[in-house]
Amino acid sequence: MNNTKTYIFLWICLFPCLLFSQVSEINLEECQEKAKDNYPLIKQYRLISLSENYNLDNLIKNYLPQVSLNGQASYQTQVTKIPVKVPGINVPEMNKDQYKITLDVSQLIWDGGATRSQSEITKASSALEKEKTEVNLYTIREKVNQLYFGILTIDKQLKQLDVLTSDLQSNYNLVIAMLKNGVAMVSDLDLIKVELLDTEQNKIELTTLRSAYIKMLSLFVHEELNETTHLQIPDKNLSIQEEINRPELRMYDKQYSLYKVQESAIKAKNMPKFSLFAQGGVGRPGLNMLESDFKTYAMGGIRLSWNFGNLYTKKNEYKLLEIDRNAVDVQRETFLFDTNVQLTQIQNEILKYEKLMKKDEEIISLRNRVKKAGESKYKNGIYKMNDLIGDINAENQARVTQSLHEMQFLQSIYNYKNIQGN
């Protein structure tokens, strides 16, 4: 009994860990692939394939023999009579009530290509639906990118807060030493304490936000990520290609393919159809209309069926397909235009951040010199603590800005890649 309880307890403790495998390190590409593979919409591919297989299987059955059982009972007010009476010959009169039960068998020989064109339409429709699903799944990449770079940005900010804490702590120790020598005021120490507390608050806010981002990213990738999981910084030296390779373009191609096979279906619908048929049955009368008893009978042959009514709408059906193709052209052109506008905007952002990062180093260097000069002045009693804290915060803000520009630059590169579809 005790062993059973132990097993249950261990299972309860371990079960949450078994839901997701723990990861110590992960990169952006892995996150994108795992997020796509584990997104619920991925199941749509299997459903589309199953539907396609069932529809194709049903179409193949068009060439199986079609068997039907038919029955009929009727009454008519007049029947065929022989108007001439021949002496000595009794010509029977047909019954006005007639009955028959038949078993009819039909075997399709050629349907003008209708079954084949419907099979092609089924395949093209399935391919189009899969590509539409791919378009919907593609949006996951942007969501993962936002979370991933959001976490990296927070990590940069947390590191900078550690630098700021260290800087403030050094000045805190300096003020304590100066207090002992009677050359500093307690209020100066209080000012640094306030800054340290503010820094701790900022750390708490950023750590909480990072934890939320990590949990959301864990749900996407279906693996356990935590505060110790290392997110690799993506490579910034990417070769940017000119070609747009988005799934939307492949979706438009699939639509074109569908319209092409639909043209074949229109043509097949206006072709003749040939089939073999056989009929066996029992009725009154049988094939001999003058017999008044129930008789069995059978017949068979070849049947031609040609519906000329479809010719009335054939021309308009072709025109409707042409309109659909033109609509796809408009959608493609609009998509490419909007995409190129986005790419142009992001290219400008990349250039902007490149220029800003070049200035960041110079600004940080100058801010550091100003801070050190302020520390020296404070030691000599000619600088106020408020002013020194302002210098410290200004240098910290310059470093934070640099980190932000670096992440924005990197994220812009991968946004460009994502919008391109490469």
KEDRENFI-573367 format. One line per 8 residues: for each residue x, y, z of C-alpha. Coordinates in steps of 0.05 Angstrom, whole numbers. Example, Ala and Ser with C-alpha at 12.3 -4.5 7.8 and 13.67 -1.06 7.14 Angstrom:
// KEDRENFI-573367
246 -90 156; 273 -21 143
//
This chain:
// KEDRENFI-573367
0 0 0; 57 47 18; 92 32 -48; 29 48 -86; 23 115 -51; 95 129 -66; 85 114 -141; 24 159 -143
61 215 -108; 120 210 -156; 73 209 -216; 38 272 -192; 105 307 -183; 134 285 -249; 72 291 -293; 79 366 -306
151 355 -326; 131 301 -375; 83 346 -412; 141 386 -440; 213 366 -448; 261 414 -413; 308 455 -458; 372 488 -435
386 525 -501; 346 542 -563; 351 586 -624; 301 625 -665; 296 576 -723; 282 519 -675; 227 559 -642; 194 575 -708
195 502 -731; 171 474 -665; 116 526 -661; 91 508 -730; 94 433 -717; 56 439 -651; 4 491 -671; -67 460 -670
-80 483 -742; -27 433 -767; -80 379 -758; -117 410 -816; -67 379 -865; -88 309 -845; -162 326 -850; -152 355 -920
-114 292 -942; -167 246 -914; -222 285 -950; -183 283 -1015; -173 207 -1010; -247 194 -996; -269 238 -1053; -220 205 -1102
-243 137 -1078; -315 156 -1091; -298 181 -1161; -263 116 -1179; -327 80 -1162; -361 114 -1221; -331 58 -1263; -360 3 -1220
-425 -31 -1245; -486 8 -1222; -542 -38 -1200; -614 -17 -1185; -678 -53 -1169; -741 -21 -1198; -815 -37 -1193; -876 -7 -1225
-951 -18 -1223; -996 23 -1270; -1067 28 -1297; -1083 59 -1364; -1150 77 -1394; -1134 50 -1464; -1093 -7 -1491; -1070 -26 -1561
-1122 -65 -1600; -1123 -98 -1668; -1182 -66 -1703; -1191 -124 -1753; -1225 -188 -1731; -1201 -251 -1767; -1250 -309 -1767; -1224 -368 -1726
-1169 -329 -1693; -1177 -302 -1623; -1131 -242 -1613; -1122 -230 -1538; -1133 -160 -1511; -1079 -127 -1468; -1094 -116 -1394; -1104 -44 -1372
-1068 -58 -1306; -994 -73 -1316; -938 -94 -1269; -863 -102 -1274; -802 -112 -1229; -733 -104 -1261; -660 -110 -1241; -620 -59 -1281
-544 -61 -1288; -504 -5 -1321; -429 -4 -1335; -397 62 -1354; -350 56 -1413; -331 129 -1425; -358 192 -1392; -322 243 -1436
-267 252 -1385; -315 277 -1330; -289 230 -1276; -217 245 -1293; -229 320 -1292; -267 315 -1225; -208 276 -1197; -161 332 -1219
-207 384 -1188; -207 345 -1123; -131 343 -1122; -124 416 -1141; -175 437 -1088; -139 397 -1035; -72 428 -1055; -104 497 -1051
-133 484 -982; -66 459 -957; -32 522 -983; -85 565 -949; -69 528 -885; 5 543 -897; -12 617 -904; -48 616 -837
9 578 -804; 59 628 -831; 32 682 -784; 61 641 -726; 131 662 -747; 117 735 -732; 88 718 -663; 148 676 -646
195 730 -670; 162 782 -626; 167 738 -564; 238 715 -579; 266 785 -591; 224 812 -533; 260 763 -487; 329 781 -516
314 855 -506; 295 843 -434; 359 803 -423; 399 862 -449; 363 910 -403; 373 864 -342; 448 861 -356; 450 936 -360
413 941 -294; 467 897 -264; 520 946 -289; 480 1004 -261; 473 969 -194; 548 956 -192; 561 1029 -209; 513 1055 -156
541 1007 -104; 612 1032 -117; 589 1103 -106; 549 1080 -45; 613 1052 -15; 649 1116 -33; 598 1159 4; 603 1114 66
679 1123 66; 670 1198 58; 619 1200 114; 669 1169 161; 717 1224 143; 663 1276 153; 665 1301 81; 596 1275 57
524 1281 79; 475 1226 99; 426 1253 48; 476 1235 -7; 474 1163 18; 398 1165 18; 398 1189 -54; 439 1129 -76
395 1082 -35; 334 1108 -72; 368 1096 -139; 386 1025 -117; 314 1012 -97; 289 1040 -163; 337 994 -199; 311 934 -159
240 952 -178; 259 956 -251; 291 887 -245; 228 859 -214; 185 888 -270; 231 862 -326; 239 794 -293; 164 786 -287
154 807 -359; 208 759 -383; 175 702 -344; 109 717 -379; 143 718 -448; 179 653 -433; 114 619 -413; 80 642 -478
140 619 -519; 138 551 -483; 66 542 -504; 84 556 -576; 144 509 -580; 111 457 -534; 174 451 -492; 191 474 -422
231 539 -423; 248 575 -359; 292 630 -330; 354 588 -341; 340 572 -414; 391 607 -459; 362 639 -521; 416 644 -574
425 712 -606; 410 704 -681; 464 717 -732; 461 788 -759; 503 773 -820; 446 747 -863; 447 749 -938; 384 787 -957
353 761 -1022; 311 801 -1070; 261 746 -1087; 195 742 -1049; 179 671 -1031; 116 675 -989; 64 619 -984; 11 669 -1010
45 667 -1078; 42 591 -1079; -31 596 -1059; -45 640 -1120; -10 588 -1164; -54 533 -1135; -116 575 -1151; -92 581 -1223
-83 505 -1226; -153 495 -1200; -183 540 -1253; -144 503 -1307; -173 435 -1289; -242 467 -1282; -237 485 -1355; -226 412 -1370
-288 396 -1330; -330 444 -1372; -305 410 -1435; -319 340 -1407; -389 360 -1386; -406 373 -1459; -380 306 -1485; -423 244 -1499
-424 186 -1450; -424 112 -1468; -445 55 -1424; -466 -18 -1427; -533 -38 -1396; -570 -102 -1380; -640 -111 -1353; -675 -172 -1327
-744 -174 -1297; -814 -203 -1292; -878 -168 -1311; -946 -169 -1341; -940 -162 -1398; -869 -183 -1412; -833 -163 -1476; -891 -193 -1515
-945 -141 -1505; -1001 -188 -1526; -988 -239 -1470; -1032 -229 -1410; -992 -272 -1361; -931 -255 -1319; -867 -269 -1358; -793 -263 -1344
-750 -226 -1394; -680 -198 -1405; -647 -148 -1451; -580 -113 -1458; -541 -66 -1502; -500 -2 -1507; -526 66 -1488; -507 135 -1513
-523 197 -1471; -508 267 -1494; -536 328 -1458; -536 387 -1506; -566 433 -1453; -497 446 -1424; -477 479 -1489; -522 539 -1472
-479 558 -1411; -411 535 -1436; -388 603 -1462; -408 639 -1398; -374 586 -1355; -309 599 -1391; -317 674 -1382; -330 665 -1307
-265 625 -1301; -229 681 -1337; -258 731 -1287; -234 687 -1230; -164 685 -1260; -163 761 -1267; -185 767 -1195; -126 724 -1174
-79 768 -1215; -106 829 -1178; -96 795 -1111; -25 774 -1129; -8 844 -1154; -37 876 -1091; 0 827 -1046; 66 840 -1080
55 915 -1078; 40 914 -1003; 97 867 -989; 147 911 -1026; 122 972 -988; 135 935 -923; 204 912 -946; 222 983 -966
200 1009 -897; 241 956 -861; 302 969 -905; 300 1042 -882; 294 1018 -810; 355 974 -818; 395 1032 -846; 370 1077 -791
392 1030 -735; 460 1020 -769; 471 1095 -765; 445 1100 -694; 490 1044 -669; 551 1080 -697; 533 1141 -654; 516 1099 -593
589 1081 -579; 610 1154 -583; 553 1176 -537; 569 1122 -485; 643 1142 -486; 626 1215 -474; 574 1198 -420; 626 1155 -385
677 1212 -386; 625 1260 -358; 607 1211 -302; 679 1199 -283; 691 1274 -282; 630 1281 -237; 656 1227 -189; 722 1263 -185
688 1330 -172; 644 1298 -118; 705 1270 -83; 734 1340 -82; 670 1369 -54; 653 1412 -114; 596 1370 -143; 528 1351 -115
504 1280 -108; 441 1297 -148; 484 1318 -206; 527 1256 -201; 467 1210 -201; 442 1247 -262; 508 1231 -297; 504 1158 -276
433 1151 -301; 450 1187 -366; 506 1137 -380; 461 1079 -362; 407 1106 -408; 458 1111 -464; 477 1038 -455; 404 1017 -452
391 1055 -516; 450 1021 -549; 423 952 -528; 354 971 -554; 382 994 -621; 421 929 -628; 359 887 -616; 316 930 -661
369 925 -715; 370 849 -708; 295 843 -705; 288 886 -767; 333 840 -806; 292 779 -786; 227 816 -799; 253 830 -869
270 757 -877; 201 737 -851; 164 784 -897; 204 759 -956; 188 687 -938; 261 665 -938
//
